[in-house]
Structures are given as structure tokens and as C-alpha cells.
């Protein structure tokens, strides 16, 4: 049979006839006789497929019979179990391509049982499906567990009885009743399906599905800030907090959940911004703060720990490389944590920063491997060296008496912030293997000097960045027949101002409000046509103390419980909340109390900064007028509102643009 006829008979595509891409055999692993056989067979197949000689001529040159030549060609054109062409591998002496196929099941006292188990499963497909379901947990709505061979063999024999297999028939007629055959079959089955999470666990299944295939399914980015990665890590450390409880006692407690949020540049491995969070779980507000810290130029920290300082080589990109100030990224990689996928976070990334979001597959940290490695470096070279560390695992000897050590050493959150600041700065100036030995700052500086510049936020947009400002559409409430002036509801509280309360025609109309999530005592309201209605202030027990949106929601949650009476008896919901946290025995509440302490301290600092600015510009304070056009049911009225510059500054709206350090 000529080459063309054989190829047409086998239905082989032209791509499979490219001999240069065929897999070969390592002849160094063969003996002299085996090597000679392989070389002769290979030469015969090449001559046949290249159509350079007749079968008789090929047989004369290689010493192989004519019918064997075509058989060898057919073997080479077959595919293996992975769908790859066998090629010259099929010519390996002693290689069997076809397993033994038995025609009849063995009888009692048979001497040969080869292929009997495979034949049994071919005849009884229900039995084969049952083995697969028990070994791999493939059945839907199953318990999703795999069973041991010992248990499976017992149920296997019961299944054989149900299928009508008598004691004189295989496998019940053998000494071990096919136990070893079942064990070998299950072992091969698990090897073939090693990516099944029910066999080796979720981590092994995730590894098998995402890595090791020899392919990279995303492009490499060389431009700084082109792609950044965000992740949060729970630090292996216990801190100490001191406070005064409602009874006036000075209390010292420990904090066990401290989160470090970090944004890193993929191209250079530089740390762009970070945030420490002491709450039991970080929230969308913390994610937005971390983003804001990464975009705003970094403010150098004043250290209180003796001997602590920034490295001489530099610290953070925005401090060491002026070209990176106000740089923003094009692609934001993160995991699928609930806080990361919040609507406010996604809106700020896409609409304000103007970037793409890549959350990646669920439970696939290997797509963010280098940031996971970064957290390990921080732990091993930093946090694990502190006396109150909890170690890397429950069996780590470093975690012994960690809580007692924390109370003795009294490491505070402020001290941890300073240590973290220096460790991150040191990381940015240490040589990195991912940068061919260059440190992250050096790698970024070199690329910028070569003209590979990041995307910079224009100056006119910097004061409008507002990552901590969220918007919401609300309906104006009120009742003319009951004398209730117009107001709006937001998160369980009423907001109003003198303009809104005087215009009953706005009842039932929609307003857009902008909320500074760091201080929700006031919001800015706009009419549907875009005209500003001015700041609306909260009324009642919410108005006295600054509080964040997150704190408001936590208090509202407590107001729906048995704690309601305690809050209603107080004149200040926020102070009642702090008293509740201080007296609570819950470990999570201690973290919340530490967060509230840091928040209060931050707001005091902002207040002092505002007071200082006002004192410096006291001579320039001017009373201005703003005009708002309000459409009522009666007519269109121009409302003139006098605005005090000092009151506007006290709202805190000019300060939310500053990076938040907590």
C-alpha cells in the first residue's frame, strides 16, 4: 500500500505528518541491540512517509519485512492517553500499545486472571460507575467524600450480589474476591484524576488546575503602575491596648486580629501604599483608605521608637521618585473577598481611578503569588521576631505564652505602625530576584528614566479624587398635614438644613447625596438637575460625636437587639457604643474599641490641623453667598443662602482628600 492510500485510510491530518515535531526515543536508555532495532524502524518509517522509496527498497535497506513497515507507520500515527501523537515513541522495542483483552471471565480455580477485572467492569457498567462515584465523589448531591478500599470492597461484594453474580462466578469465586484488583483499579483512578478536590483536598486541586501546565495565560507588564496587586494579611502578632472602662478603671487587654492591607506594583515589586486595620475583619472603607494612601504622595512618619529611621537609599516611590507622585494604575488585581467586591470599591476603581478590575478565580492565590511571598517575608524577617508573635502555625514554638508576652511587652498599635512603615521601606530598597537583583525602587527609577512613564492623575482632578466619598439617591420625606418639615433619611437618622426645611415642594422629590464615610454627621445634597442644596446635618443623638459610616451601621445593628435600652438612655449614641465596647467581654469588641480609639485620635488631629489653618488665615476669612435654584410645586424660586467659611471647614470635607494612616 502506497503512502497516500494509507494516510487516507487512517484519516490522518497533514499536520500530523510533520516528522520534525514527532516525539523521539532517547537511545542512551537502550542497549546496543535495542538501539539498532529502533534506528532501523525509524529509518523505514521516514522513508515511507517521505515517499522516497518503494516498500521493497525500504525493506532491503532496513531489513524489515514489507508488512511490518506499514504496521510500524500505523503505530506511529496513533495517539496516547493524553491525545498526543505517539510518533517515533511507538517504535521503541518492547513497547506494548494495546493492553491484554480478555474474552471470558475466569471460572473456579482458574490459573490466569489477567484482564478479568477490566472485563467485569465492561460487562457491568453500573458496577464501574458505582466505583467511580465512591472513589471520586462524582455524583451530584452526594456527601462529597471518598471511601477507603476496605469499605468499598465490602460494598463492592454487596453490589455484585445485587447484580446477580453468583458465588461460582468471578469475582466471588476467587480467594480474595478481587480485593487487590479493586485496590489497583482505584489507585490508578485516583492518579488519573489527581485534580479532584475530594481526593487530595482543595489546595491540591487548586494547584493542579492553575499551575504546572507550562503556559502563562496573562501577559507580562513592564510599565510601572500598569498593573498593581492588592491583598490583606492577618499579622501573626498580639498587641496590647490600654483604656478606661465606664467604671473609671484603667484596663489593659490584648488584640489578636491585626490586618495589613498592601498595594504592590507588579512590574517593579514596589510597595505603593498600605494600611493597618485592628478590626476583627477589614471592610470596604479600609480598602478605599488603602487605595487613597497608594495614590496620594506619601507623608513621612515621625518615629518615636529610638533608632528607627528610613533607609538612606529611599523609602516609598512617591517620596523617592517625584515622577510617581499622583500616579494611578491601569489594572487592579485582588481576590474575591467580600470587602473587595463591594459596589463602592468597584465604582471608585472604575469611575474615579479609571482602571480595570481583575478579581481572578475564586480560591486561586497563586495568581498573586509574589504578594503572598511578600507577606511571608514580612512575617519571617519582621513580625515573627517580636516577643508576642503567634508564629506561623499552631505548632510553632514561638507562639508559646504569646498573650502573656504581649501583656508584658505592651507593644501598641502605634509602635506597630512605625515598625511596619520601616519594614516596608526596607523591602523597597532590598535586592529582589524578580527584578534581576535590582531593588524595587531602583527598578522603577530605571524604567522611568528610560521613558516608561506611569499614568499621572491630572492636577485639576486631584482635589476631586474623593475615594472616601460615596453617593446615594434618596427621597425627601415630610408631611404637610402633620406639620413635618422636609428631611431625608440615611442609615437610620434624619438630615436637614434651613434650605430644605423651608421648601415643602421638595417632599417626594429625589436628591443625590454625597457622604464622607469617615464622618457621616453631614452629607452634601444636590437636586436632580445638579444644583447644590448644601450640607445637610444629622439630628438627634448622632450629631454630637464624629463617627464613620461603619460605626453608624454597627450601632444600628445593636439598636435592634436587647442593647437598645442602653443606647436610648444615653444622649450620645457614639459614646454609648464606646462604653459598650469597653465593658464587653468579647474579643472582637476589643478590636472594635481599639479602632474607635484610633479613629477618635485621627479626628482630633484633623480638627487641630483645621484650627491651625484657620488661625493662619484668620484675616482672610470671608463670608460668601451661594445661590441655589429650587423647583417647587408653586414656582421656581432662587434661594440665597449665607455660608460661613469656618462652618464649612468644620464639616471636614476639605480634609478627606488627605491620606488616612489608620
C-alpha positions as CSV (number, residue, x, y, z in Angstrom):
1,X,0.0,0.0,0.0
2,X,1.4,3.4,-1.0
3,X,1.8,6.3,1.4
4,X,-1.2,8.3,0.0
5,X,-3.6,5.3,0.3
6,X,-2.5,4.5,3.9
7,X,-2.8,8.1,5.0
8,X,-6.3,8.4,3.5
9,X,-7.3,5.1,5.1
10,X,-6.2,6.2,8.6
11,X,-7.8,9.7,8.2
12,X,-4.6,11.4,9.3
13,X,-4.4,15.2,9.0
14,X,-1.4,16.8,7.2
15,X,-0.3,18.4,10.5
16,X,0.5,15.0,12.0
17,X,2.9,14.1,9.1
18,X,5.5,16.7,10.2
19,X,8.2,14.3,11.3
20,X,10.4,17.1,12.7
21,X,7.8,17.6,15.5
22,X,7.3,13.9,16.3
23,X,8.4,12.8,19.8
24,X,11.5,10.6,19.7
25,X,13.2,8.0,22.0
26,X,16.4,8.6,24.0
27,X,18.6,5.8,22.6
28,X,21.0,6.2,25.5
29,X,18.5,4.4,27.6
30,X,18.6,1.3,25.2
31,X,21.1,-1.4,24.8
32,X,23.1,-1.9,21.6
33,X,20.6,-4.3,20.1
34,X,17.6,-2.2,21.0
35,X,19.2,0.9,19.6
36,X,19.8,-0.8,16.3
37,X,16.2,-2.0,16.1
38,X,14.9,1.5,16.8
39,X,17.1,3.2,14.3
40,X,16.1,0.7,11.5
41,X,12.4,1.1,12.3
42,X,12.8,4.9,12.4
43,X,14.6,5.0,9.0
44,X,11.9,2.7,7.5
45,X,9.0,5.0,8.7
46,X,10.8,8.1,7.5
47,X,11.5,6.7,4.0
48,X,7.9,5.5,3.7
49,X,6.2,8.8,4.8
50,X,8.6,10.9,2.7
51,X,7.7,8.6,-0.3
52,X,11.4,8.4,-1.2
53,X,11.5,4.6,-2.0
54,X,9.3,1.6,-2.6
55,X,8.4,-0.9,0.1
56,X,10.9,-3.4,-1.5
57,X,13.7,-0.8,-1.4
58,X,12.9,0.2,2.1
59,X,12.8,-3.5,3.2
60,X,16.2,-4.1,1.5
61,X,17.8,-1.1,3.2
62,X,16.5,-1.7,6.7
63,X,16.0,-5.5,6.8
64,X,12.3,-5.1,7.9
65,X,9.5,-7.0,6.1
66,X,7.1,-5.1,4.0
67,X,4.0,-5.8,6.1
68,X,5.9,-4.8,9.3
69,X,6.8,-1.4,7.7
70,X,3.2,-0.4,7.3
71,X,2.4,-1.7,10.8
72,X,5.1,0.5,12.3
73,X,3.7,3.5,10.4
74,X,0.2,2.9,11.7
75,X,1.6,2.6,15.3
76,X,3.4,6.0,14.9
77,X,0.2,7.7,13.8
78,X,-1.7,6.6,16.9
79,X,-2.3,9.0,19.9
80,X,-1.6,8.3,23.5
81,X,-3.9,8.7,26.5
82,X,-3.3,12.5,26.6
83,X,-4.2,13.0,22.9
84,X,-0.7,13.5,21.7
85,X,0.7,11.6,18.7
86,X,3.0,8.7,19.6
87,X,5.4,9.5,16.8
88,X,8.7,7.6,17.0
89,X,8.0,6.6,20.5
90,X,5.8,3.8,19.1
91,X,9.0,2.2,17.6
92,X,10.6,1.6,21.0
93,X,11.4,-2.2,21.2
94,X,9.2,-4.0,23.7
95,X,6.6,-1.2,23.9
96,X,3.0,-2.6,24.1
97,X,0.4,-0.2,22.8
98,X,-2.6,-2.4,23.4
99,X,-3.4,-3.9,26.7
100,X,-4.5,-7.5,27.1
101,X,-8.2,-8.0,26.3
102,X,-9.9,-11.0,27.9
103,X,-12.9,-12.6,26.2
104,X,-14.4,-14.6,29.1
105,X,-14.4,-14.2,32.8
106,X,-12.4,-16.9,34.7
107,X,-14.1,-19.9,36.2
108,X,-13.5,-21.5,39.6
109,X,-9.8,-22.4,40.2
110,X,-8.6,-20.7,37.0
111,X,-4.9,-20.2,36.7
112,X,-4.9,-16.9,34.9
113,X,-6.9,-13.8,36.0
114,X,-5.2,-11.2,33.7
115,X,-7.7,-8.7,32.4
116,X,-10.6,-10.3,34.4
117,X,-11.4,-7.2,36.5
118,X,-11.5,-4.9,33.4
119,X,-13.8,-7.3,31.6
120,X,-16.1,-7.4,34.6
121,X,-16.5,-3.6,34.6
122,X,-17.1,-3.7,30.8
123,X,-19.9,-6.2,31.3
124,X,-21.4,-4.5,34.4
125,X,-21.2,-0.8,33.7
126,X,-23.3,0.0,36.8
127,X,-20.6,-1.5,38.9
128,X,-17.9,0.6,37.2
129,X,-20.0,3.8,37.7
130,X,-20.5,2.9,41.4
131,X,-16.7,2.5,41.9
132,X,-16.1,5.9,40.2
133,X,-18.7,7.6,42.4
134,X,-17.3,6.2,45.6
135,X,-13.7,6.8,44.8
136,X,-14.0,10.2,43.2
137,X,-17.3,11.6,44.7
138,X,-18.5,12.4,41.2
139,X,-22.2,12.0,41.9
140,X,-24.1,15.3,42.3
141,X,-25.7,16.0,45.7
142,X,-23.5,13.3,47.2
143,X,-21.8,13.6,50.6
144,X,-18.7,14.7,48.6
145,X,-16.4,12.3,50.4
146,X,-14.3,9.4,49.2
147,X,-14.2,6.0,50.8
148,X,-11.4,3.6,51.7
149,X,-10.7,0.5,49.7
150,X,-11.6,-1.7,52.7
151,X,-15.1,-0.1,52.9
152,X,-15.5,-0.1,49.2
153,X,-14.7,-3.8,48.9
154,X,-17.4,-4.7,51.4
155,X,-20.0,-2.7,49.5
156,X,-18.5,-3.9,46.2
157,X,-19.4,-7.5,47.1
158,X,-22.9,-6.4,48.1
159,X,-23.2,-4.7,44.7
160,X,-22.1,-7.9,42.9
161,X,-24.9,-9.8,44.7
162,X,-27.5,-7.2,43.6
163,X,-26.3,-7.6,40.0
164,X,-26.9,-11.4,40.2
165,X,-23.3,-12.6,40.3
166,X,-23.3,-16.0,41.9
167,X,-20.6,-17.4,44.3
168,X,-19.3,-19.5,41.4
169,X,-18.8,-16.5,39.2
170,X,-15.9,-14.0,39.1
171,X,-15.1,-12.1,41.3
172,X,-16.8,-14.1,44.1
173,X,-15.1,-17.3,43.1
174,X,-11.6,-16.1,43.9
175,X,-9.7,-16.3,47.2
176,X,-9.6,-12.5,47.9
177,X,-12.8,-11.8,45.9
178,X,-11.0,-9.2,43.7
179,X,-9.9,-7.1,46.6
180,X,-6.4,-6.5,45.2
181,X,-7.8,-5.9,41.7
182,X,-10.2,-3.3,43.2
183,X,-7.3,-1.6,45.1
184,X,-5.1,-1.4,42.0
185,X,-8.0,0.0,39.9
186,X,-8.9,2.7,42.5
187,X,-5.3,3.7,42.8
188,X,-4.9,4.2,39.0
189,X,-8.3,6.0,39.0
190,X,-7.1,8.5,41.7
191,X,-3.8,9.1,39.9
192,X,-5.7,9.8,36.6
193,X,-8.0,12.2,38.4
194,X,-5.5,13.8,40.8
195,X,-7.1,17.2,40.3
196,X,-10.2,16.1,42.1
197,X,-10.6,18.1,45.3
198,X,-12.2,15.2,47.1
199,X,-9.1,13.1,46.8
200,X,-6.2,15.3,47.9
201,X,-8.1,18.4,49.2
202,X,-9.0,21.9,47.8
203,X,-5.5,23.3,47.9
204,X,-4.1,20.4,45.8
205,X,-7.0,20.6,43.4
206,X,-6.4,24.4,43.0
207,X,-2.7,23.8,42.4
208,X,-3.4,21.1,39.8
209,X,-5.9,23.3,37.9
210,X,-4.0,26.6,37.9
211,X,-0.3,25.8,37.7
212,X,2.1,23.3,36.1
213,X,0.7,23.3,32.6
214,X,3.7,25.1,31.1
215,X,1.6,28.0,29.9
216,X,1.2,31.6,31.2
217,X,-2.3,32.9,30.4
218,X,-1.6,36.5,31.0
219,X,0.8,39.0,29.5
220,X,3.8,40.4,31.3
221,X,3.7,44.1,32.2
222,X,6.9,46.1,32.1
223,X,5.4,49.6,32.6
224,X,5.3,50.8,36.2
225,X,1.8,51.2,37.7
226,X,0.4,49.3,34.7
227,X,-0.8,46.5,37.0
228,X,-1.0,46.5,40.8
229,X,-2.0,43.8,43.2
230,X,-4.0,44.3,46.4
231,X,-4.2,41.8,49.3
232,X,-4.9,41.8,53.0
233,X,-2.9,39.7,55.5
234,X,-3.7,38.9,59.2
235,X,-0.4,39.6,61.1
236,X,0.8,36.8,63.3
237,X,1.0,39.0,66.4
238,X,-0.8,40.0,69.6
239,X,-0.9,43.7,70.6
240,X,-1.8,45.5,73.8
241,X,-4.4,48.2,74.3
242,X,-5.0,50.4,77.4
243,X,-8.2,52.2,78.1
244,X,-10.5,53.4,80.9
245,X,-13.8,51.4,81.3
246,X,-17.1,53.0,82.1
247,X,-16.4,52.5,85.9
248,X,-13.2,54.5,85.7
249,X,-10.8,51.5,85.9
250,X,-7.6,51.5,83.8
251,X,-7.7,48.3,81.8
252,X,-5.1,46.5,79.7
253,X,-6.2,44.0,77.1
254,X,-4.8,42.1,74.1
255,X,-5.7,42.4,70.5
256,X,-5.4,39.3,68.3
257,X,-6.5,40.3,64.9
258,X,-4.5,42.9,63.1
259,X,-4.8,43.2,59.3
260,X,-2.2,44.6,57.0
261,X,-3.5,45.8,53.6
262,X,-1.0,46.4,50.9
263,X,-1.0,47.6,47.2
264,X,2.1,46.5,45.2
265,X,3.3,47.3,41.7
266,X,3.6,44.1,39.6
267,X,6.3,45.5,37.3
268,X,8.8,46.5,39.9
269,X,7.5,44.8,43.1
270,X,7.4,48.2,44.9
271,X,5.1,48.7,47.8
272,X,2.9,51.7,46.8
273,X,0.7,52.1,49.9
274,X,-0.5,50.2,52.9
275,X,-3.0,50.3,55.9
276,X,-3.1,48.7,59.3
277,X,-6.5,47.7,60.5
278,X,-7.3,46.5,64.0
279,X,-10.9,45.5,63.5
280,X,-11.9,41.8,63.5
281,X,-12.4,42.0,59.7
282,X,-11.4,44.7,57.3
283,X,-14.1,46.4,55.4
284,X,-14.7,48.3,52.1
285,X,-13.8,51.5,54.0
286,X,-10.3,50.1,54.7
287,X,-9.9,49.1,51.1
288,X,-10.7,52.6,50.0
289,X,-8.3,54.1,52.5
290,X,-5.5,51.8,51.3
291,X,-6.2,52.9,47.7
292,X,-6.1,56.5,48.8
293,X,-2.8,56.0,50.6
294,X,-1.3,54.4,47.5
295,X,-2.3,57.3,45.2
296,X,-1.5,60.3,47.4
297,X,2.1,61.3,47.9
298,X,3.4,59.5,51.0
299,X,3.7,61.6,54.1
300,X,7.0,60.8,56.0
301,X,6.3,59.4,59.5
302,X,7.9,60.9,62.7
303,X,9.3,57.9,64.7
304,X,9.0,57.7,68.4
305,X,11.0,54.4,68.7
306,X,14.6,55.0,69.4
307,X,16.9,54.1,66.4
308,X,14.1,53.7,63.9
309,X,14.6,55.5,60.7
310,X,14.0,55.3,56.9
311,X,16.8,53.6,54.8
312,X,19.3,56.0,53.2
313,X,18.5,54.6,49.8
314,X,14.9,55.6,49.9
315,X,11.5,54.5,51.2
316,X,8.4,54.7,49.0
317,X,8.1,55.6,45.3
318,X,6.2,58.8,45.8
319,X,8.8,60.0,48.3
320,X,12.0,58.9,46.4
321,X,10.8,59.3,42.8
322,X,9.0,62.6,42.1
323,X,7.6,61.3,38.7
324,X,5.5,58.8,40.6
325,X,3.5,61.3,42.7
326,X,-0.2,61.0,41.9
327,X,0.4,58.0,39.7
328,X,-2.6,55.7,39.1
329,X,-2.7,52.2,37.8
330,X,-4.4,50.7,34.7
331,X,-5.3,47.3,36.2
332,X,-6.2,46.3,39.8
333,X,-5.7,42.7,40.8
334,X,-7.4,41.4,44.0
335,X,-9.0,38.4,45.5
336,X,-12.7,37.7,45.9
337,X,-13.0,38.9,49.5
338,X,-16.4,40.4,50.3
339,X,-15.0,43.8,51.1
340,X,-13.0,43.9,47.9
341,X,-16.1,43.3,45.7
342,X,-18.2,45.9,47.4
343,X,-20.1,48.2,45.0
344,X,-18.4,51.3,46.3
345,X,-14.9,49.8,45.8
346,X,-15.6,48.8,42.3
347,X,-17.2,52.1,41.4
348,X,-14.2,54.1,42.7
349,X,-11.8,51.9,40.8
350,X,-13.6,52.1,37.5
351,X,-15.1,55.6,37.6
352,X,-12.6,57.6,39.8
353,X,-9.3,55.9,39.3
354,X,-10.3,54.7,35.8
355,X,-8.8,51.2,35.8
356,X,-9.8,47.6,35.0
357,X,-10.6,45.2,37.9
358,X,-9.4,41.6,37.9
359,X,-10.6,39.6,40.8
360,X,-9.4,36.3,39.3
361,X,-10.8,32.8,40.0
362,X,-12.1,32.0,43.5
363,X,-9.6,30.5,45.9
364,X,-6.6,30.9,43.5
365,X,-3.9,32.8,45.4
366,X,-1.2,31.5,43.0
367,X,-2.3,34.2,40.6
368,X,-1.0,36.6,43.2
369,X,2.0,34.5,44.2
370,X,4.5,37.3,44.7
371,X,2.4,39.3,47.1
372,X,1.8,36.2,49.1
373,X,5.5,35.7,49.2
374,X,5.9,39.3,50.2
375,X,3.7,38.8,53.3
376,X,5.8,35.7,54.3
377,X,9.0,37.8,54.0
378,X,7.5,40.4,56.3
379,X,6.5,37.8,58.9
380,X,9.8,35.8,58.9
381,X,12.0,38.9,58.9
382,X,9.9,41.2,61.0
383,X,6.8,40.2,62.9
384,X,8.0,36.8,64.0
385,X,11.0,38.4,65.7
386,X,8.7,40.3,68.1
387,X,8.1,38.7,71.6
388,X,4.3,38.5,71.2
389,X,4.2,36.7,67.9
390,X,1.8,33.8,67.4
391,X,4.1,32.0,64.9
392,X,3.3,30.6,61.5
393,X,1.2,27.7,62.6
394,X,-0.5,26.2,65.8
395,X,2.6,24.0,66.4
396,X,5.1,26.8,66.2
397,X,7.0,27.1,69.5
398,X,7.2,30.9,69.1
399,X,3.5,31.1,70.0
400,X,4.0,29.7,73.5
401,X,2.6,32.2,76.1
402,X,2.2,34.8,73.3
403,X,-0.6,36.5,75.2
404,X,1.4,36.8,78.4
405,X,4.3,38.1,76.5
406,X,2.0,40.7,74.8
407,X,0.8,42.0,78.2
408,X,4.4,42.1,79.4
409,X,6.0,43.8,76.4
410,X,3.0,46.1,75.8
411,X,3.5,46.6,72.0
412,X,0.9,49.2,70.9
413,X,-0.7,49.7,67.6
414,X,1.2,53.0,67.2
415,X,4.5,51.2,67.6
416,X,3.4,48.5,65.2
417,X,2.6,51.2,62.6
418,X,6.2,52.6,62.9
419,X,7.7,49.2,62.6
420,X,5.6,48.4,59.6
421,X,6.5,51.7,57.9
422,X,10.2,51.0,58.2
423,X,9.9,47.3,57.2
424,X,8.0,48.3,54.0
425,X,10.5,51.0,53.2
426,X,13.4,48.5,53.8
427,X,11.7,46.0,51.5
428,X,11.6,48.6,48.7
429,X,15.4,49.0,48.8
430,X,16.3,45.3,49.2
431,X,17.5,43.4,46.0
432,X,14.7,41.3,44.6
433,X,15.1,38.2,42.4
434,X,12.0,39.2,40.4
435,X,13.9,42.3,39.3
436,X,17.1,40.5,38.3
437,X,18.7,41.5,41.5
438,X,17.6,45.2,41.5
439,X,15.7,46.6,44.4
440,X,12.1,47.7,43.7
441,X,12.9,51.4,43.9
442,X,15.9,51.1,41.6
443,X,13.9,49.0,39.1
444,X,11.2,51.7,39.0
445,X,13.6,54.6,38.7
446,X,15.5,52.9,35.8
447,X,12.3,52.3,33.9
448,X,11.1,55.9,34.4
449,X,14.5,57.3,33.3
450,X,14.2,55.2,30.1
451,X,10.9,57.0,29.4
452,X,8.5,54.2,30.6
453,X,6.3,56.6,32.5
454,X,3.2,55.8,34.6
455,X,-0.2,57.4,34.1
456,X,-0.5,60.5,36.3
457,X,-3.7,62.0,37.7
458,X,-4.2,65.5,36.2
459,X,-3.9,68.4,38.7
460,X,-7.5,69.5,38.2
461,X,-8.7,66.1,39.3
462,X,-6.6,65.6,42.4
463,X,-8.8,67.6,44.6
464,X,-11.8,65.8,43.2
465,X,-10.4,62.3,43.8
466,X,-12.6,61.6,46.8
467,X,-12.1,57.9,47.3
468,X,-13.8,58.1,50.7
469,X,-16.9,59.8,49.3
470,X,-19.8,57.7,48.2
471,X,-23.1,58.8,46.6
472,X,-26.7,57.7,47.2
473,X,-30.1,58.7,45.8
474,X,-32.7,59.4,48.5
475,X,-36.2,60.7,48.6
476,X,-37.2,63.8,50.6
477,X,-39.6,62.9,53.4
478,X,-42.2,65.1,55.2
479,X,-45.9,65.5,55.9
480,X,-47.6,68.9,55.4
481,X,-50.8,67.8,57.1
482,X,-48.9,66.8,60.3
483,X,-46.5,69.8,60.1
484,X,-43.4,67.7,59.4
485,X,-40.9,69.8,57.6
486,X,-38.9,68.2,54.7
487,X,-35.9,66.0,55.6
488,X,-34.1,62.9,54.3
489,X,-33.4,59.6,56.0
490,X,-29.9,58.0,55.8
491,X,-28.8,55.0,57.8
492,X,-31.4,55.3,60.5
493,X,-31.0,59.1,61.0
494,X,-32.7,62.3,59.8
495,X,-30.8,65.0,57.9
496,X,-31.9,68.6,57.1
497,X,-30.8,72.2,56.8
498,X,-32.5,75.5,56.7
499,X,-32.9,75.5,52.9
500,X,-34.5,72.0,52.7
501,X,-36.8,72.5,55.8
502,X,-38.3,75.7,54.2
503,X,-39.3,74.1,50.9
504,X,-42.2,71.7,51.2
505,X,-42.3,71.4,47.5
506,X,-39.3,69.1,47.6
507,X,-41.3,66.4,49.5
508,X,-41.3,63.3,47.4
509,X,-38.5,64.6,45.1
510,X,-35.2,62.7,44.6
511,X,-31.9,64.1,45.9
512,X,-28.4,62.9,45.3
513,X,-26.3,63.0,48.5
514,X,-22.5,62.6,48.8
515,X,-21.3,61.0,52.0
516,X,-17.8,61.2,53.6
517,X,-17.7,57.7,55.0
518,X,-15.2,58.9,57.6
519,X,-17.7,61.3,59.2
520,X,-21.4,60.9,58.4
521,X,-22.6,63.7,60.6
522,X,-23.2,65.7,57.5
523,X,-23.8,65.0,53.8
524,X,-23.9,67.2,50.7
525,X,-27.1,67.2,48.8
526,X,-27.8,68.0,45.1
527,X,-31.0,68.3,43.2
528,X,-31.8,66.1,40.2
529,X,-30.7,68.9,37.8
530,X,-27.3,69.1,39.5
531,X,-27.8,72.2,41.6
532,X,-26.3,72.0,45.1
533,X,-28.7,72.2,48.0
534,X,-25.9,72.5,50.5
535,X,-24.8,70.4,53.5
536,X,-27.4,68.5,55.4
537,X,-26.7,67.8,59.1
538,X,-27.8,64.9,61.2
539,X,-30.1,65.5,64.1
540,X,-30.6,63.9,67.4
541,X,-28.2,61.7,69.3
542,X,-26.0,61.2,66.2
543,X,-24.9,64.8,66.0
544,X,-22.6,65.2,69.0
545,X,-19.6,62.9,68.2
546,X,-17.8,62.3,64.9
547,X,-18.4,58.7,63.7
548,X,-17.8,56.8,60.5
549,X,-20.4,55.1,58.3
550,X,-19.2,51.7,59.6
551,X,-19.7,52.8,63.2
552,X,-23.2,54.0,62.4
553,X,-24.1,50.7,60.9
554,X,-22.6,48.8,63.9
555,X,-24.7,50.9,66.3
556,X,-27.9,50.4,64.3
557,X,-27.3,46.7,64.5
558,X,-27.1,46.9,68.3
559,X,-30.3,49.1,68.4
560,X,-32.1,46.1,67.0
561,X,-31.0,43.9,69.9
562,X,-31.6,43.8,73.7
563,X,-28.9,46.6,74.0
564,X,-31.5,49.0,72.6
565,X,-32.5,50.3,76.1
566,X,-28.9,51.2,77.0
567,X,-28.4,53.3,73.8
568,X,-31.8,55.0,74.1
569,X,-31.0,56.1,77.7
570,X,-27.8,57.9,76.5
571,X,-27.7,61.4,75.0
572,X,-24.9,60.3,72.6
573,X,-25.2,57.1,70.6
574,X,-21.4,57.0,69.8
575,X,-20.3,57.4,73.4
576,X,-22.7,54.7,74.4
577,X,-21.3,52.5,71.7
578,X,-17.7,53.0,73.0
579,X,-18.9,52.3,76.6
580,X,-20.4,49.1,75.4
581,X,-17.2,48.0,73.7
582,X,-15.1,48.9,76.7
583,X,-17.3,46.8,79.1
584,X,-17.8,43.9,76.6
585,X,-16.0,40.6,77.2
586,X,-16.0,39.7,73.5
587,X,-12.5,39.6,72.0
588,X,-13.8,41.1,68.8
589,X,-15.2,44.1,70.6
590,X,-11.8,44.9,72.0
591,X,-10.6,45.2,68.4
592,X,-13.5,47.5,67.6
593,X,-12.7,49.6,70.7
594,X,-9.1,50.0,69.5
595,X,-10.3,51.0,66.1
596,X,-12.6,53.6,67.7
597,X,-9.7,55.0,69.8
598,X,-7.6,55.4,66.7
599,X,-10.5,57.0,64.8
600,X,-11.1,59.5,67.6
601,X,-7.4,60.3,67.7
602,X,-7.3,60.9,63.9
603,X,-10.3,63.2,64.0
604,X,-8.7,65.2,66.8
605,X,-5.6,65.6,64.6
606,X,-7.7,66.8,61.7
607,X,-9.5,69.2,63.9
608,X,-6.2,70.6,65.1
609,X,-4.9,71.0,61.6
610,X,-8.1,72.8,60.6
611,X,-7.8,75.1,63.6
612,X,-4.2,75.8,62.7
613,X,-5.0,76.7,59.1
614,X,-7.8,78.9,60.3
615,X,-5.6,80.7,62.7
616,X,-3.0,81.4,59.9
617,X,-5.6,82.7,57.5
618,X,-7.9,84.4,60.1
619,X,-7.6,87.7,58.4
620,X,-8.8,86.2,55.1
621,X,-12.0,84.6,56.3
622,X,-14.8,85.9,54.2
623,X,-18.5,85.4,54.4
624,X,-19.7,84.4,50.9
625,X,-23.1,83.8,49.4
626,X,-24.2,80.7,47.4
627,X,-27.3,80.6,45.2
628,X,-29.5,77.6,44.8
629,X,-32.4,77.2,42.3
630,X,-35.2,75.2,43.8
631,X,-38.1,73.9,41.8
632,X,-41.3,73.8,43.9
633,X,-44.8,72.9,43.0
634,X,-45.7,76.6,43.2
635,X,-43.0,78.3,41.3
636,X,-39.2,78.4,40.6
637,X,-37.5,80.3,43.5
638,X,-33.9,81.5,43.8
639,X,-32.9,80.7,47.3
640,X,-30.0,82.8,48.7
641,X,-28.1,81.0,51.5
642,X,-25.3,82.6,53.5
643,X,-22.4,80.3,54.1
644,X,-19.9,80.7,56.8
645,X,-16.4,79.6,55.7
646,X,-15.5,78.4,59.2
647,X,-18.5,76.1,59.4
648,X,-17.7,74.5,56.0
649,X,-14.2,73.7,57.1
650,X,-15.5,72.1,60.3
651,X,-17.5,69.7,58.2
652,X,-14.3,68.0,57.3
653,X,-14.9,68.0,53.5
654,X,-11.6,69.7,52.7
655,X,-9.7,67.1,54.8
656,X,-11.0,63.8,53.4
657,X,-8.5,64.2,50.5
658,X,-5.6,63.6,52.9
659,X,-4.2,60.0,53.2
660,X,-5.6,58.2,56.2
661,X,-3.0,56.4,58.3
662,X,-5.3,54.2,60.2
